[in-house]
Amino acid sequence: MNENININNDTEKNAVIPVRENNEERSPFKKRELIKTILIIFLAGLLLLTFFSNTIMNRSLAEVTTDKVTSGKLTERVRGGGMVQSNQAYQVNSDGNYTVDTINVKRGQEVKKDDVLFILKGTGETDTKTTEDTLNELELEYEKALLALPTDFTEKKNDVRDARIALDKAIAQRDAAYQAQFTSAQEKAQLQSDKAESIKLTNKKEKLTATINAIDTDDYTEAAPEYTGNLPSLLTRSKNADDAYLAAYEIYSNAVDSGMDEGVITAALADANAKEAAKSQAEDAYANEKSIIRSDLSAQLADTEYALDDVKSRLPDSESTGTGETLSYEECVANVQEKQNALDDAVAALAKAQNDDAVDSQKNNLDMEAKKKKIDSTKAELEKMKKKNGTVEVKSKYDGVVRTVEVQPNDTTTPDQLMAVIDLVDEGFTVEVTVSSEKAKKVKKGAKAEIINNWNGDIEAVLKDIKNSSSDSNNKVLVFDVTGDVDSGTSIELSIPCGSANYDTIVPRSAVKEGSDGKYVLIVREKNSPLGNRYYAEKVKVEELASDETSSAVSAALDRDAYLITAASKSVDPGDQVRMKDK
């Protein structure tokens, strides 16, 4: 029994040992299985990500709508918009000081001739008294102006008289000195006579030369008065005539600018014309006299030089230009010239003062006339106020439609204040559309335009004129006659047909873009990849030949099968990857 038990125990022991060895052998296998499982899971995940990568990426791409290139007939149109304006309107103005009591019209309302637009109340006794006080002040100011004293020229006339007396005295002194210088010829030797003759001729030559230079420069300061004749006075008269003409023209211009009566303006213009004629006559008289005197002096100068050369030929070289006794005579000549200049200045000052006074007098006359008109208008206004202290009705003078109402109830009006503007519907309406000069060349007068925002379908517009734009030389203004159910101030959009033609390449207008380098379209290019097809936006430059509301005819290198991008879910630039809506 014991032996058997031991055997069994040994057998059990022996049986246990192999089991432990098998477990140790299986442990590396389990590790490999685990690694294999993880690798399979990783590859499966990678495969899933690869499979769905297109779907994930496409979610972030811009979705584009595309269209194809076509060919055929296209009617080009020029589009633009503008504000409707009436061809004629008239303003309703207040004729005095009133209070707005009732307003019977509103903007856009149709009115007939003699319809009552406004009811006004008179301003009352207070405004009447204010106007009476204003009239009294104007009349007092006018009467004071009538009492103005005339200008006194006594002092300047005395200056002229004194200068003339001084000149006469200087001339007498010069002549006496001249006579004294040459009266002793009998007591002198022939040499002294020749010396005196040389001095005389030299002086004469200098005077003639100075006078000719003075004539050429119109400056008689250094000229000999005995040779100038009446040239200084003629020059003074010419300058005075010019000043008088400029002053008369200034009066005429002021009368025009001040809006004087036509009679006043006509009189001022006639006076200016007369002064201009006098100016031309004075200038011609001076020019003619100057030509005659200069020619004569030139001949005298030639004779004097010849005689002087002859006298000098008889004198010794050291005495050919004698001096001494002639000094007092030269001083007298200078004194005469000084007195002549003083006389000329006094005469010119008197003439200028008289001309200035004449201009001031005419200006005062215009001011007095304006004051008189102001008094008359104030009197008329006062009479109206006295008659219209009650209620006044303002009526329409014509049939039309009210464009604007410029007053509110209880407003106080003043004379000529704008109260309303009424469009004369019978005169029609106009709309102006600004387009480029190139587009303007494509339309012709008489073309009928389509009104894009004409919801009721009862408005017509016909092109009547094409004119230059005042703000941009590269643009033109299309002027349309507008008829139908339309009001002034309405904005309308126009489409003008320019003619039809057949084109090889027509694309949707929505596909044409414009960048810094011109117009272009975006097309879709397809590229193959291991994970499927990819779509990219590609830029193609185009030249737009014509267009209508929906399509544009272009010149470009486009395939018939090209997909043109017409819309996108977000902004698309050339080179961007996109997804097509139907792909």
BELBEL-V826034 format. One record per backbone hydrogen bond with DSSP energy under -1.0 kcal/mol. CO is the residue of the C=O (numbers start at 0). NH is the residue of the N-H. If there is no record, write none. Layout:
# BELBEL-V826034
co=[CO:CO]
nh=[NH:NH]
This chain:
# BELBEL-V826034
co=[0:1:2:3:4:5:6:7:8:9:10:11:12:15:16:17:18:19:20:21:22:25:26:27:28:29:30:31:32:33:34:35:36:37:38:39:40:41:42:43:44:45:46:47:51:52:53:54:56:61:62:63:64:64:66:69:71:73:75:77:79:81:83:84:87:89:91:91:93:97:98:99:101:105:108:110:111:114:116:117:118:118:119:120:123:124:125:126:127:128:129:130:131:132:133:134:135:136:137:138:139:140:141:144:152:153:154:155:156:157:158:159:160:161:162:163:164:165:166:167:168:169:170:171:172:173:174:175:176:177:178:188:189:190:191:192:193:194:195:196:197:198:199:200:201:202:203:204:205:206:207:208:209:210:211:212:213:213:223:223:227:229:230:231:232:233:234:235:236:237:238:239:240:241:242:243:244:245:246:247:248:249:250:251:252:253:254:255:260:261:262:263:264:265:266:267:268:269:270:271:272:273:274:275:276:277:278:279:280:281:282:283:284:285:286:287:288:289:290:291:292:293:294:295:296:297:298:299:300:301:302:303:304:305:306:307:308:310:311:315:323:325:326:327:328:329:330:331:332:333:334:335:336:337:338:339:340:341:342:343:344:345:346:347:348:349:350:351:352:353:354:355:356:357:358:359:360:361:362:363:364:365:366:367:368:369:370:371:372:373:374:375:376:377:378:379:380:381:382:383:389:391:393:393:395:399:400:401:403:407:410:413:416:418:419:420:420:421:422:422:423:424:427:428:429:430:432:434:435:436:438:439:443:446:449:450:452:459:460:461:462:464:466:471:473:474:475:476:477:478:478:479:480:481:482:483:486:489:491:492:493:494:495:498:500:502:504:505:506:507:508:512:514:517:518:519:520:521:522:524:526:528:533:534:535:536:537:539:542:545:546:549:550:551:552:552:554:555:558:562:563:566:572:575:578:579]
nh=[4:5:6:7:8:9:10:11:12:13:14:15:16:19:20:21:22:23:24:25:26:29:30:31:32:33:34:35:36:37:38:39:40:41:42:43:44:45:46:47:48:49:50:51:55:56:57:58:59:578:568:580:565:566:563:505:502:500:497:495:493:491:488:429:423:421:418:419:415:412:120:409:118:108:401:399:114:395:103:393:100:101:391:98:127:128:129:130:131:132:133:134:135:136:137:138:139:140:141:142:143:144:145:147:156:157:158:159:160:161:162:163:164:165:166:167:168:169:170:171:172:173:174:175:176:177:178:179:180:181:182:192:193:194:195:196:197:198:199:200:201:202:203:204:205:206:207:208:209:210:211:212:213:214:215:216:217:218:226:227:230:233:234:235:236:237:238:239:240:241:242:243:244:245:246:247:248:249:250:251:252:253:254:255:256:257:259:258:264:265:266:267:268:269:270:271:272:273:274:275:276:277:278:279:280:281:282:283:284:285:286:287:288:289:290:291:292:293:294:295:296:297:298:299:300:301:302:303:304:305:306:307:308:309:310:311:312:313:314:318:326:329:330:331:332:333:334:335:336:337:338:339:340:341:342:343:344:345:346:347:348:349:350:351:352:353:354:355:356:357:358:359:360:361:362:363:364:365:366:367:368:369:370:371:372:373:374:375:376:377:378:379:380:381:382:383:384:385:386:387:121:119:116:117:113:110:422:107:420:410:99:416:93:405:91:402:403:89:400:424:426:427:86:481:84:479:477:475:439:440:441:442:446:462:494:453:454:482:448:480:445:478:476:474:436:468:434:466:432:463:464:430:461:428:459:485:489:83:81:451:79:449:77:75:73:71:553:69:551:510:511:519:517:514:541:512:539:564:537:535:533:531:526:577:524:574:522:520:554:552:76:508:547:506:544:545:542:557:561:523:66:64:575:536:63:582]
